């Protein structure tokens, strides 16, 4: 009987890259140069700023100025970043028990990139629910 190790940061990097590559080209083009970072958990400062007590409650985060608020007059737009938090995503994956990990990573990634487009959590949830229903 072999030892099963949880997916590493590198494994998550590969899952995120595969999810990004699977997105339609027009979506990736519109998203531009969004940087995707994989972290173990959100840091204390981020949790405090978002008023989140449990780091396992935050699976992903978009940081940057969304496209609806950018201006060509901005001297140097802030770098847009999506953080995916490995341990929080793994916790959700285990709790669900019936979800493919790659699908969950893609779901969180798309949700956070949606914020880059200026979409609210509610709008992203509705779009992702509709996409999941079409895929079923």
N, CA, C and O atoms as CSV, one atom per row, in Angstrom:
chain,resi,resn,atom,element,x,y,z
A,1,UNK,N,N,0.851,-1.173,0.000
A,1,UNK,CA,C,0.000,0.000,0.000
A,1,UNK,C,C,0.897,1.237,0.000
A,1,UNK,O,O,1.744,1.391,0.880
A,2,UNK,N,N,0.712,2.124,-0.993
A,2,UNK,CA,C,1.525,3.317,-1.132
A,2,UNK,C,C,1.021,4.462,-0.272
A,2,UNK,O,O,-0.130,4.487,0.163
A,3,UNK,N,N,1.906,5.394,-0.046
A,3,UNK,CA,C,1.558,6.604,0.698
A,3,UNK,C,C,0.995,7.619,-0.284
A,3,UNK,O,O,1.583,7.866,-1.337
A,4,UNK,N,N,-0.137,8.203,0.058
A,4,UNK,CA,C,-0.747,9.223,-0.793
A,4,UNK,C,C,-0.471,10.589,-0.197
A,4,UNK,O,O,-0.860,10.882,0.933
A,5,UNK,N,N,0.204,11.416,-0.974
A,5,UNK,CA,C,0.524,12.760,-0.530
A,5,UNK,C,C,-0.450,13.742,-1.160
A,5,UNK,O,O,-0.895,13.532,-2.288
A,6,UNK,N,N,-0.792,14.821,-0.441
A,6,UNK,CA,C,-1.681,15.826,-1.048
A,6,UNK,C,C,-0.963,16.522,-2.199
A,6,UNK,O,O,0.266,16.580,-2.223
A,7,UNK,N,N,-1.722,17.044,-3.143
A,7,UNK,CA,C,-1.118,17.773,-4.256
A,7,UNK,C,C,-0.269,18.936,-3.737
A,7,UNK,O,O,-0.688,19.681,-2.850
A,8,UNK,N,N,0.918,19.074,-4.301
A,8,UNK,CA,C,1.872,20.104,-3.884
A,8,UNK,C,C,1.552,21.445,-4.540
A,8,UNK,O,O,0.633,21.552,-5.352
A,9,UNK,N,N,2.324,22.458,-4.173
A,9,UNK,CA,C,2.206,23.765,-4.821
A,9,UNK,C,C,2.473,23.628,-6.319
A,9,UNK,O,O,1.795,24.259,-7.130
A,10,UNK,N,N,3.455,22.810,-6.688
A,10,UNK,CA,C,3.751,22.582,-8.111
A,10,UNK,C,C,2.584,21.896,-8.813
A,10,UNK,O,O,2.257,22.229,-9.952
A,11,UNK,N,N,1.954,20.935,-8.130
A,11,UNK,CA,C,0.775,20.270,-8.706
A,11,UNK,C,C,-0.322,21.297,-8.962
A,11,UNK,O,O,-0.965,21.278,-10.012
A,12,UNK,N,N,-0.533,22.192,-8.004
A,12,UNK,CA,C,-1.552,23.231,-8.164
A,12,UNK,C,C,-1.193,24.182,-9.290
A,12,UNK,O,O,-2.063,24.643,-10.030
A,13,UNK,N,N,0.094,24.473,-9.415
A,13,UNK,CA,C,0.556,25.331,-10.511
A,13,UNK,C,C,0.169,24.694,-11.851
A,13,UNK,O,O,-0.310,25.376,-12.756
A,14,UNK,N,N,0.381,23.396,-11.963
A,14,UNK,CA,C,0.024,22.688,-13.200
A,14,UNK,C,C,-1.488,22.695,-13.424
A,14,UNK,O,O,-1.946,22.895,-14.548
A,15,UNK,N,N,-2.266,22.477,-12.356
A,15,UNK,CA,C,-3.727,22.507,-12.477
A,15,UNK,C,C,-4.210,23.893,-12.906
A,15,UNK,O,O,-5.086,24.014,-13.762
A,16,UNK,N,N,-3.634,24.935,-12.306
A,16,UNK,CA,C,-4.029,26.306,-12.657
A,16,UNK,C,C,-3.649,26.615,-14.101
A,16,UNK,O,O,-4.425,27.238,-14.826
A,17,UNK,N,N,-2.469,26.187,-14.522
A,17,UNK,CA,C,-2.033,26.421,-15.899
A,17,UNK,C,C,-2.955,25.682,-16.878
A,17,UNK,O,O,-3.330,26.231,-17.915
A,18,UNK,N,N,-3.314,24.447,-16.548
A,18,UNK,CA,C,-4.226,23.685,-17.409
A,18,UNK,C,C,-5.588,24.363,-17.478
A,18,UNK,O,O,-6.197,24.429,-18.547
A,19,UNK,N,N,-6.075,24.872,-16.332
A,19,UNK,CA,C,-7.375,25.559,-16.303
A,19,UNK,C,C,-7.316,26.831,-17.149
A,19,UNK,O,O,-8.246,27.117,-17.903
A,20,UNK,N,N,-6.231,27.593,-17.029
A,20,UNK,CA,C,-6.057,28.822,-17.807
A,20,UNK,C,C,-6.024,28.486,-19.292
A,20,UNK,O,O,-6.686,29.144,-20.095
A,21,UNK,N,N,-5.261,27.470,-19.656
A,21,UNK,CA,C,-5.125,27.080,-21.071
A,21,UNK,C,C,-6.436,26.606,-21.662
A,21,UNK,O,O,-6.664,26.750,-22.863
A,22,UNK,N,N,-7.302,26.042,-20.830
A,22,UNK,CA,C,-8.587,25.520,-21.303
A,22,UNK,C,C,-9.634,26.618,-21.507
A,22,UNK,O,O,-10.668,26.386,-22.133
A,23,UNK,N,N,-9.364,27.808,-20.979
A,23,UNK,CA,C,-10.318,28.910,-21.148
A,23,UNK,C,C,-10.330,29.353,-22.606
A,23,UNK,O,O,-9.311,29.261,-23.290
A,24,UNK,N,N,-11.459,29.826,-23.080
A,24,UNK,CA,C,-11.516,30.303,-24.465
A,24,UNK,C,C,-10.492,31.417,-24.709
A,24,UNK,O,O,-10.284,32.277,-23.854
A,25,UNK,N,N,-9.866,31.391,-25.867
A,25,UNK,CA,C,-8.830,32.374,-26.208
A,25,UNK,C,C,-9.308,33.816,-26.043
A,25,UNK,O,O,-8.555,34.638,-25.520
A,26,UNK,N,N,-10.543,34.164,-26.472
A,26,UNK,CA,C,-10.985,35.562,-26.280
A,26,UNK,C,C,-11.010,35.976,-24.806
A,26,UNK,O,O,-10.707,37.123,-24.477
A,27,UNK,N,N,-11.370,35.046,-23.923
A,27,UNK,CA,C,-11.398,35.324,-22.484
A,27,UNK,C,C,-9.979,35.585,-21.988
A,27,UNK,O,O,-9.745,36.538,-21.246
A,28,UNK,N,N,-9.028,34.736,-22.399
A,28,UNK,CA,C,-7.632,34.917,-21.979
A,28,UNK,C,C,-7.075,36.232,-22.515
A,28,UNK,O,O,-6.335,36.927,-21.819
A,29,UNK,N,N,-7.432,36.573,-23.759
A,29,UNK,CA,C,-6.957,37.828,-24.350
A,29,UNK,C,C,-7.496,39.017,-23.571
A,29,UNK,O,O,-6.751,39.947,-23.263
A,30,UNK,N,N,-8.784,38.995,-23.250
A,30,UNK,CA,C,-9.381,40.088,-22.479
A,30,UNK,C,C,-8.787,40.190,-21.081
A,30,UNK,O,O,-8.631,41.286,-20.544
A,31,UNK,N,N,-8.459,39.050,-20.499
A,31,UNK,CA,C,-7.889,39.053,-19.146
A,31,UNK,C,C,-6.509,39.686,-19.136
A,31,UNK,O,O,-6.086,40.238,-18.121
A,32,UNK,N,N,-5.808,39.611,-20.249
A,32,UNK,CA,C,-4.499,40.254,-20.340
A,32,UNK,C,C,-3.445,39.546,-19.525
A,32,UNK,O,O,-3.396,38.318,-19.467
A,33,UNK,N,N,-2.606,40.338,-18.899
A,33,UNK,CA,C,-1.447,39.804,-18.181
A,33,UNK,C,C,-1.735,39.562,-16.703
A,33,UNK,O,O,-1.017,40.061,-15.836
A,34,UNK,N,N,-2.763,38.811,-16.424
A,34,UNK,CA,C,-3.064,38.465,-15.033
A,34,UNK,C,C,-2.031,37.441,-14.574
A,34,UNK,O,O,-1.801,36.433,-15.242
A,35,UNK,N,N,-1.416,37.710,-13.435
A,35,UNK,CA,C,-0.442,36.796,-12.857
A,35,UNK,C,C,-1.181,35.862,-11.903
A,35,UNK,O,O,-1.976,36.313,-11.079
A,36,UNK,N,N,-0.919,34.567,-12.016
A,36,UNK,CA,C,-1.551,33.571,-11.142
A,36,UNK,C,C,-0.493,33.068,-10.173
A,36,UNK,O,O,0.559,32.574,-10.580
A,37,UNK,N,N,-0.787,33.201,-8.883
A,37,UNK,CA,C,0.138,32.746,-7.837
A,37,UNK,C,C,-0.550,31.715,-6.977
A,37,UNK,O,O,-1.725,31.850,-6.639
A,38,UNK,N,N,0.193,30.685,-6.628
A,38,UNK,CA,C,-0.298,29.644,-5.734
A,38,UNK,C,C,0.387,29.841,-4.388
A,38,UNK,O,O,1.614,29.900,-4.306
A,39,UNK,N,N,-0.414,29.942,-3.341
A,39,UNK,CA,C,0.108,30.094,-1.981
A,39,UNK,C,C,-0.533,29.009,-1.116
A,39,UNK,O,O,-1.577,28.459,-1.466
A,40,UNK,N,N,0.100,28.712,0.007
A,40,UNK,CA,C,-0.469,27.717,0.927
A,40,UNK,C,C,-1.800,28.210,1.495
A,40,UNK,O,O,-2.827,27.546,1.354
A,41,UNK,N,N,-1.773,29.375,2.135
A,41,UNK,CA,C,-2.950,30.020,2.730
A,41,UNK,C,C,-2.751,31.531,2.631
A,41,UNK,O,O,-1.631,32.011,2.454
A,42,UNK,N,N,-3.839,32.262,2.745
A,42,UNK,CA,C,-3.746,33.723,2.775
A,42,UNK,C,C,-2.981,34.149,4.027
A,42,UNK,O,O,-3.097,33.523,5.080
A,43,UNK,N,N,-2.201,35.220,3.899
A,43,UNK,CA,C,-1.431,35.703,5.044
A,43,UNK,C,C,-2.337,36.471,6.013
A,43,UNK,O,O,-3.475,36.816,5.696
A,44,UNK,N,N,-1.791,36.723,7.200
A,44,UNK,CA,C,-2.561,37.389,8.262
A,44,UNK,C,C,-3.064,38.765,7.838
A,44,UNK,O,O,-4.201,39.129,8.141
A,45,UNK,N,N,-2.232,39.530,7.142
A,45,UNK,CA,C,-2.618,40.878,6.721
A,45,UNK,C,C,-3.811,40.821,5.760
A,45,UNK,O,O,-4.750,41.607,5.885
A,46,UNK,N,N,-3.770,39.904,4.815
A,46,UNK,CA,C,-4.874,39.758,3.861
A,46,UNK,C,C,-6.150,39.375,4.583
A,46,UNK,O,O,-7.211,39.942,4.321
A,47,UNK,N,N,-6.053,38.411,5.497
A,47,UNK,CA,C,-7.236,37.978,6.249
A,47,UNK,C,C,-7.794,39.123,7.084
A,47,UNK,O,O,-9.009,39.308,7.160
A,48,UNK,N,N,-6.912,39.884,7.705
A,48,UNK,CA,C,-7.356,41.025,8.523
A,48,UNK,C,C,-8.042,42.073,7.641
A,48,UNK,O,O,-9.103,42.586,7.998
A,49,UNK,N,N,-7.435,42.392,6.485
A,49,UNK,CA,C,-8.006,43.389,5.576
A,49,UNK,C,C,-9.389,42.967,5.082
A,49,UNK,O,O,-10.266,43.811,4.897
A,50,UNK,N,N,-9.587,41.667,4.870
A,50,UNK,CA,C,-10.868,41.157,4.376
A,50,UNK,C,C,-11.832,40.788,5.502
A,50,UNK,O,O,-12.961,40.365,5.253
A,51,UNK,N,N,-11.365,40.956,6.756
A,51,UNK,CA,C,-12.160,40.624,7.943
A,51,UNK,C,C,-12.604,39.161,7.909
A,51,UNK,O,O,-13.767,38.838,8.151
A,52,UNK,N,N,-11.647,38.294,7.605
A,52,UNK,CA,C,-11.881,36.849,7.579
A,52,UNK,C,C,-11.086,36.237,8.724
A,52,UNK,O,O,-9.878,36.450,8.834
A,53,UNK,N,N,-11.770,35.474,9.578
A,53,UNK,CA,C,-11.107,34.872,10.736
A,53,UNK,C,C,-10.402,33.559,10.392
A,53,UNK,O,O,-9.304,33.292,10.879
A,54,UNK,N,N,-11.034,32.752,9.559
A,54,UNK,CA,C,-10.520,31.419,9.254
A,54,UNK,C,C,-9.864,31.412,7.878
A,54,UNK,O,O,-10.551,31.632,6.880
A,55,UNK,N,N,-8.555,31.168,7.793
A,55,UNK,CA,C,-7.881,31.193,6.491
A,55,UNK,C,C,-8.431,30.152,5.513
A,55,UNK,O,O,-8.245,30.283,4.303
A,56,UNK,N,N,-9.100,29.128,6.024
A,56,UNK,CA,C,-9.670,28.103,5.159
A,56,UNK,C,C,-10.958,28.569,4.474
A,56,UNK,O,O,-11.502,27.876,3.615
A,57,UNK,N,N,-11.435,29.753,4.868
A,57,UNK,CA,C,-12.622,30.328,4.221
A,57,UNK,C,C,-12.281,31.082,2.943
A,57,UNK,O,O,-13.187,31.497,2.220
A,58,UNK,N,N,-10.997,31.270,2.648
A,58,UNK,CA,C,-10.584,32.031,1.472
A,58,UNK,C,C,-9.806,31.109,0.527
A,58,UNK,O,O,-8.654,30.766,0.792
A,59,UNK,N,N,-10.445,30.714,-0.572
A,59,UNK,CA,C,-9.803,29.812,-1.532
A,59,UNK,C,C,-9.052,30.564,-2.624
A,59,UNK,O,O,-8.126,30.023,-3.229
A,60,UNK,N,N,-9.443,31.806,-2.876
A,60,UNK,CA,C,-8.790,32.583,-3.914
A,60,UNK,C,C,-9.021,34.059,-3.694
A,60,UNK,O,O,-9.912,34.460,-2.945
A,61,UNK,N,N,-8.194,34.879,-4.367
A,61,UNK,CA,C,-8.300,36.320,-4.201
A,61,UNK,C,C,-7.781,37.015,-5.454
A,61,UNK,O,O,-6.731,36.657,-5.987
A,62,UNK,N,N,-8.529,38.010,-5.915
A,62,UNK,CA,C,-8.062,38.883,-6.999
A,62,UNK,C,C,-7.508,40.148,-6.369
A,62,UNK,O,O,-8.150,40.749,-5.507
A,63,UNK,N,N,-6.324,40.551,-6.793
A,63,UNK,CA,C,-5.706,41.788,-6.313
A,63,UNK,C,C,-5.342,42.630,-7.531
A,63,UNK,O,O,-4.616,42.176,-8.415
A,64,UNK,N,N,-5.840,43.832,-7.570
A,64,UNK,CA,C,-5.541,44.735,-8.672
A,64,UNK,C,C,-6.716,45.646,-8.935
A,64,UNK,O,O,-7.738,45.582,-8.251
A,65,UNK,N,N,-6.562,46.490,-9.926
A,65,UNK,CA,C,-7.639,47.385,-10.342
A,65,UNK,C,C,-8.392,46.687,-11.458
A,65,UNK,O,O,-7.814,46.350,-12.491
A,66,UNK,N,N,-9.689,46.470,-11.249
A,66,UNK,CA,C,-10.433,45.749,-12.284
A,66,UNK,C,C,-10.563,46.601,-13.548
A,66,UNK,O,O,-10.404,47.821,-13.513
A,67,UNK,N,N,-10.852,45.942,-14.646
A,67,UNK,CA,C,-10.868,46.607,-15.942
A,67,UNK,C,C,-11.897,47.724,-16.033
A,67,UNK,O,O,-11.728,48.649,-16.828
A,68,UNK,N,N,-12.965,47.661,-15.233
A,68,UNK,CA,C,-13.993,48.703,-15.295
A,68,UNK,C,C,-13.524,50.000,-14.647
A,68,UNK,O,O,-14.117,51.055,-14.873
A,69,UNK,N,N,-12.459,49.931,-13.838
A,69,UNK,CA,C,-11.982,51.124,-13.142
A,69,UNK,C,C,-10.636,51.609,-13.660
A,69,UNK,O,O,-10.095,52.584,-13.139
A,70,UNK,N,N,-10.090,50.957,-14.666
A,70,UNK,CA,C,-8.807,51.389,-15.227
A,70,UNK,C,C,-9.010,52.558,-16.169
A,70,UNK,O,O,-10.074,52.734,-16.762
A,71,UNK,N,N,-7.967,53.340,-16.286
A,71,UNK,CA,C,-7.999,54.489,-17.180
A,71,UNK,C,C,-6.705,54.526,-17.982
A,71,UNK,O,O,-5.644,54.151,-17.482
A,72,UNK,N,N,-6.798,54.976,-19.219
A,72,UNK,CA,C,-5.574,55.112,-20.010
A,72,UNK,C,C,-4.685,56.209,-19.433
A,72,UNK,O,O,-3.504,56.296,-19.768
A,73,UNK,N,N,-5.251,57.043,-18.568
A,73,UNK,CA,C,-4.474,58.104,-17.934
A,73,UNK,C,C,-3.670,57.585,-16.736
A,73,UNK,O,O,-2.812,58.297,-16.217
A,74,UNK,N,N,-3.941,56.353,-16.295
A,74,UNK,CA,C,-3.173,55.791,-15.189
A,74,UNK,C,C,-1.716,55.673,-15.613
A,74,UNK,O,O,-1.429,55.092,-16.660
A,75,UNK,N,N,-0.782,56.214,-14.819
A,75,UNK,CA,C,0.626,56.196,-15.233
A,75,UNK,C,C,1.182,54.774,-15.355
A,75,UNK,O,O,1.867,54.459,-16.328
A,76,UNK,N,N,0.898,53.936,-14.396
A,76,UNK,CA,C,1.362,52.544,-14.437
A,76,UNK,C,C,0.312,51.709,-13.720
A,76,UNK,O,O,0.270,51.700,-12.489
A,77,UNK,N,N,-0.529,51.015,-14.460
A,77,UNK,CA,C,-1.572,50.246,-13.804
A,77,UNK,C,C,-0.976,49.191,-12.875
A,77,UNK,O,O,0.054,48.583,-13.165
A,78,UNK,N,N,-1.654,48.998,-11.760
A,78,UNK,CA,C,-1.238,47.988,-10.788
A,78,UNK,C,C,-1.310,46.611,-11.439
A,78,UNK,O,O,-2.237,46.318,-12.194
A,79,UNK,N,N,-0.346,45.793,-11.145
A,79,UNK,CA,C,-0.305,44.433,-11.673
A,79,UNK,C,C,-1.515,43.652,-11.161
A,79,UNK,O,O,-1.784,43.634,-9.960
A,80,UNK,N,N,-2.233,43.017,-12.062
A,80,UNK,CA,C,-3.388,42.205,-11.679
A,80,UNK,C,C,-2.900,40.812,-11.308
A,80,UNK,O,O,-2.178,40.172,-12.073
A,81,UNK,N,N,-3.307,40.342,-10.115
A,81,UNK,CA,C,-2.875,39.031,-9.636
A,81,UNK,C,C,-4.061,38.243,-9.109
A,81,UNK,O,O,-4.972,38.791,-8.488
A,82,UNK,N,N,-4.028,36.954,-9.370
A,82,UNK,CA,C,-4.983,36.030,-8.783
A,82,UNK,C,C,-4.189,35.088,-7.890
A,82,UNK,O,O,-3.237,34.442,-8.328
A,83,UNK,N,N,-4.599,35.024,-6.634
A,83,UNK,CA,C,-3.997,34.092,-5.685
A,83,UNK,C,C,-4.941,32.908,-5.525
A,83,UNK,O,O,-6.144,33.083,-5.330
A,84,UNK,N,N,-4.392,31.710,-5.609
A,84,UNK,CA,C,-5.129,30.489,-5.308
A,84,UNK,C,C,-4.484,29.891,-4.064
A,84,UNK,O,O,-3.269,29.696,-4.020
A,85,UNK,N,N,-5.296,29.602,-3.059
A,85,UNK,CA,C,-4.774,29.131,-1.779
A,85,UNK,C,C,-4.963,27.618,-1.664
A,85,UNK,O,O,-6.065,27.114,-1.448
A,86,UNK,N,N,-3.824,26.912,-1.819
A,86,UNK,CA,C,-3.807,25.461,-1.930
A,86,UNK,C,C,-4.533,24.748,-0.788
A,86,UNK,O,O,-5.404,23.914,-1.036
A,87,UNK,N,N,-4.188,25.063,0.438
A,87,UNK,CA,C,-4.766,24.322,1.570
A,87,UNK,C,C,-6.263,24.581,1.704
A,87,UNK,O,O,-7.016,23.664,2.031
A,88,UNK,N,N,-6.702,25.798,1.460
A,88,UNK,CA,C,-8.132,26.100,1.540
A,88,UNK,C,C,-8.900,25.379,0.431
A,88,UNK,O,O,-9.999,24.873,0.657
A,89,UNK,N,N,-8.312,25.335,-0.773
A,89,UNK,CA,C,-8.965,24.618,-1.879
A,89,UNK,C,C,-9.000,23.126,-1.577
A,89,UNK,O,O,-10.009,22.468,-1.829
A,90,UNK,N,N,-7.902,22.579,-1.036
A,90,UNK,CA,C,-7.894,21.158,-0.680
A,90,UNK,C,C,-8.959,20.854,0.370
A,90,UNK,O,O,-9.637,19.830,0.289
A,91,UNK,N,N,-9.107,21.733,1.345
A,91,UNK,CA,C,-10.128,21.539,2.385
A,91,UNK,C,C,-11.531,21.498,1.765
A,91,UNK,O,O,-12.342,20.635,2.104
A,92,UNK,N,N,-11.806,22.435,0.859
A,92,UNK,CA,C,-13.115,22.449,0.199
A,92,UNK,C,C,-13.303,21.191,-0.643
A,92,UNK,O,O,-14.385,20.605,-0.659
A,93,UNK,N,N,-12.254,20.780,-1.336
A,93,UNK,CA,C,-12.300,19.587,-2.180
A,93,UNK,C,C,-12.624,18.347,-1.343
A,93,UNK,O,O,-13.445,17.517,-1.732
A,94,UNK,N,N,-11.964,18.237,-0.187
A,94,UNK,CA,C,-12.216,17.098,0.706
A,94,UNK,C,C,-13.630,17.170,1.256
A,94,UNK,O,O,-14.326,16.156,1.305
A,95,UNK,N,N,-14.067,18.361,1.675
A,95,UNK,CA,C,-15.414,18.527,2.227
A,95,UNK,C,C,-16.483,18.147,1.212
A,95,UNK,O,O,-17.482,17.519,1.566
A,96,UNK,N,N,-16.279,18.523,-0.048
A,96,UNK,CA,C,-17.273,18.204,-1.083
A,96,UNK,C,C,-17.287,16.711,-1.382
A,96,UNK,O,O,-18.352,16.102,-1.490
A,97,UNK,N,N,-16.116,16.131,-1.512
A,97,UNK,CA,C,-15.998,14.699,-1.713
A,97,UNK,C,C,-16.379,14.176,-3.088
A,97,UNK,O,O,-16.094,13.020,-3.402
A,98,UNK,N,N,-17.013,14.994,-3.914
A,98,UNK,CA,C,-17.479,14.498,-5.211
A,98,UNK,C,C,-17.023,15.386,-6.362
A,98,UNK,O,O,-17.539,15.281,-7.475
A,99,UNK,N,N,-16.071,16.247,-6.097
A,99,UNK,CA,C,-15.618,17.233,-7.090
A,99,UNK,C,C,-14.223,16.862,-7.569
A,99,UNK,O,O,-13.371,16.477,-6.768
A,100,UNK,N,N,-13.987,16.977,-8.860
A,100,UNK,CA,C,-12.652,16.809,-9.413
A,100,UNK,C,C,-11.803,17.996,-8.985
A,100,UNK,O,O,-12.245,19.139,-9.099
A,101,UNK,N,N,-10.589,17.747,-8.495
A,101,UNK,CA,C,-9.744,18.837,-8.005
A,101,UNK,C,C,-9.426,19.837,-9.111
A,101,UNK,O,O,-9.437,21.044,-8.868
A,102,UNK,N,N,-9.145,19.362,-10.308
A,102,UNK,CA,C,-8.864,20.265,-11.416
A,102,UNK,C,C,-10.041,21.168,-11.724
A,102,UNK,O,O,-9.861,22.342,-12.045
A,103,UNK,N,N,-11.261,20.616,-11.624
A,103,UNK,CA,C,-12.468,21.414,-11.864
A,103,UNK,C,C,-12.627,22.483,-10.784
A,103,UNK,O,O,-12.999,23.618,-11.081
A,104,UNK,N,N,-12.344,22.120,-9.534
A,104,UNK,CA,C,-12.462,23.086,-8.441
A,104,UNK,C,C,-11.431,24.203,-8.594
A,104,UNK,O,O,-11.760,25.373,-8.400
A,105,UNK,N,N,-10.199,23.862,-8.936
A,105,UNK,CA,C,-9.165,24.878,-9.159
A,105,UNK,C,C,-9.605,25.815,-10.289
A,105,UNK,O,O,-9.477,27.035,-10.177
A,106,UNK,N,N,-10.122,25.236,-11.373
A,106,UNK,CA,C,-10.597,26.058,-12.502
A,106,UNK,C,C,-11.730,26.973,-12.063
A,106,UNK,O,O,-11.775,28.138,-12.459
A,107,UNK,N,N,-12.640,26.460,-11.253
A,107,UNK,CA,C,-13.777,27.238,-10.762
A,107,UNK,C,C,-13.285,28.454,-9.965
A,107,UNK,O,O,-13.748,29.574,-10.186
A,108,UNK,N,N,-12.355,28.230,-9.048
A,108,UNK,CA,C,-11.827,29.327,-8.228
A,108,UNK,C,C,-11.075,30.324,-9.115
A,108,UNK,O,O,-11.218,31.535,-8.947
A,109,UNK,N,N,-10.277,29.818,-10.053
A,109,UNK,CA,C,-9.525,30.688,-10.959
A,109,UNK,C,C,-10.455,31.573,-11.780
A,109,UNK,O,O,-10.250,32.784,-11.855
A,110,UNK,N,N,-11.467,30.985,-12.389
A,110,UNK,CA,C,-12.405,31.751,-13.208
A,110,UNK,C,C,-13.151,32.774,-12.350
A,110,UNK,O,O,-13.378,33.906,-12.778
A,111,UNK,N,N,-13.524,32.371,-11.151
A,111,UNK,CA,C,-14.221,33.285,-10.242
A,111,UNK,C,C,-13.355,34.515,-9.962
A,111,UNK,O,O,-13.837,35.646,-10.030
A,112,UNK,N,N,-12.092,34.295,-9.653
A,112,UNK,CA,C,-11.207,35.420,-9.321
A,112,UNK,C,C,-10.903,36.271,-10.549
A,112,UNK,O,O,-10.827,37.494,-10.438
A,113,UNK,N,N,-10.730,35.660,-11.705
A,113,UNK,CA,C,-10.515,36.438,-12.927
A,113,UNK,C,C,-11.764,37.258,-13.246
A,113,UNK,O,O,-11.667,38.345,-13.815
A,114,UNK,N,N,-12.924,36.742,-12.884
A,114,UNK,CA,C,-14.162,37.505,-13.060
A,114,UNK,C,C,-14.104,38.841,-12.340
A,114,UNK,O,O,-14.643,39.836,-12.825
A,115,UNK,N,N,-13.448,38.866,-11.178
A,115,UNK,CA,C,-13.285,40.136,-10.459
A,115,UNK,C,C,-12.399,41.097,-11.257
A,115,UNK,O,O,-12.578,42.313,-11.185
A,116,UNK,N,N,-11.455,40.557,-12.008
A,116,UNK,CA,C,-10.605,41.379,-12.886
A,116,UNK,C,C,-11.478,42.112,-13.911
A,116,UNK,O,O,-11.169,43.233,-14.316
A,117,UNK,N,N,-12.577,41.461,-14.326
A,117,UNK,CA,C,-13.504,42.072,-15.272
A,117,UNK,C,C,-14.530,42.965,-14.576
A,117,UNK,O,O,-15.390,43.550,-15.233
A,118,UNK,N,N,-14.441,43.070,-13.249
A,118,UNK,CA,C,-15.338,43.948,-12.503
A,118,UNK,C,C,-16.635,43.290,-12.075
A,118,UNK,O,O,-17.574,43.980,-11.679
A,119,UNK,N,N,-16.706,41.960,-12.147
A,119,UNK,CA,C,-17.930,41.258,-11.765
A,119,UNK,C,C,-17.971,41.031,-10.257
A,119,UNK,O,O,-16.939,40.788,-9.631
A,120,UNK,N,N,-19.150,41.110,-9.686
A,120,UNK,CA,C,-19.326,40.874,-8.259
A,120,UNK,C,C,-19.307,39.375,-7.977
A,120,UNK,O,O,-19.402,38.561,-8.896
A,121,UNK,N,N,-19.182,39.016,-6.691
A,121,UNK,CA,C,-19.257,37.602,-6.298
A,121,UNK,C,C,-20.569,36.983,-6.755
A,121,UNK,O,O,-20.592,35.859,-7.257
A,122,UNK,N,N,-21.666,37.723,-6.579
A,122,UNK,CA,C,-22.980,37.207,-6.941
A,122,UNK,C,C,-23.072,36.947,-8.449
A,122,UNK,O,O,-23.590,35.913,-8.871
A,123,UNK,N,N,-22.571,37.882,-9.255
A,123,UNK,CA,C,-22.603,37.719,-10.709
A,123,UNK,C,C,-21.739,36.533,-11.131
A,123,UNK,O,O,-22.130,35.755,-12.001
A,124,UNK,N,N,-20.556,36.395,-10.511
A,124,UNK,CA,C,-19.673,35.270,-10.850
A,124,UNK,C,C,-20.314,33.946,-10.472
A,124,UNK,O,O,-20.262,32.990,-11.246
A,125,UNK,N,N,-20.924,33.878,-9.280
A,125,UNK,CA,C,-21.572,32.635,-8.866
A,125,UNK,C,C,-22.677,32.246,-9.838
A,125,UNK,O,O,-22.812,31.072,-10.181
A,126,UNK,N,N,-23.467,33.215,-10.284
A,126,UNK,CA,C,-24.548,32.935,-11.236
A,126,UNK,C,C,-23.988,32.433,-12.564
A,126,UNK,O,O,-24.505,31.472,-13.133
A,127,UNK,N,N,-22.932,33.082,-13.059
A,127,UNK,CA,C,-22.324,32.651,-14.319
A,127,UNK,C,C,-21.712,31.254,-14.198
A,127,UNK,O,O,-21.877,30.427,-15.095
A,128,UNK,N,N,-21.015,30.990,-13.106
A,128,UNK,CA,C,-20.385,29.687,-12.932
A,128,UNK,C,C,-21.432,28.587,-12.735
A,128,UNK,O,O,-21.256,27.474,-13.232
A,129,UNK,N,N,-22.509,28.882,-12.023
A,129,UNK,CA,C,-23.597,27.914,-11.872
A,129,UNK,C,C,-24.207,27.584,-13.230
A,129,UNK,O,O,-24.481,26.422,-13.529
A,130,UNK,N,N,-24.417,28.607,-14.047
A,130,UNK,CA,C,-24.981,28.383,-15.379
A,130,UNK,C,C,-24.032,27.559,-16.232
A,130,UNK,O,O,-24.472,26.675,-16.968
A,131,UNK,N,N,-22.721,27.839,-16.143
A,131,UNK,CA,C,-21.743,27.080,-16.917
A,131,UNK,C,C,-21.697,25.634,-16.453
A,131,UNK,O,O,-21.600,24.722,-17.274
A,132,UNK,N,N,-21.766,25.412,-15.128
A,132,UNK,CA,C,-21.765,24.048,-14.600
A,132,UNK,C,C,-22.988,23.274,-15.055
A,132,UNK,O,O,-22.890,22.084,-15.358
A,133,UNK,N,N,-24.145,23.934,-15.108
A,133,UNK,CA,C,-25.368,23.268,-15.554
A,133,UNK,C,C,-25.283,22.909,-17.034
A,133,UNK,O,O,-25.755,21.847,-17.442
A,134,UNK,N,N,-24.691,23.778,-17.836
A,134,UNK,CA,C,-24.522,23.474,-19.271
A,134,UNK,C,C,-23.557,22.323,-19.476
A,134,UNK,O,O,-23.726,21.519,-20.392
A,135,UNK,N,N,-22.526,22.241,-18.607
A,135,UNK,CA,C,-21.518,21.194,-18.748
A,135,UNK,C,C,-22.043,19.835,-18.278
A,135,UNK,O,O,-21.504,18.796,-18.660
A,136,UNK,N,N,-23.085,19.841,-17.456
A,136,UNK,CA,C,-23.614,18.570,-16.917
A,136,UNK,C,C,-24.430,17.812,-17.925
A,136,UNK,O,O,-24.938,16.732,-17.621
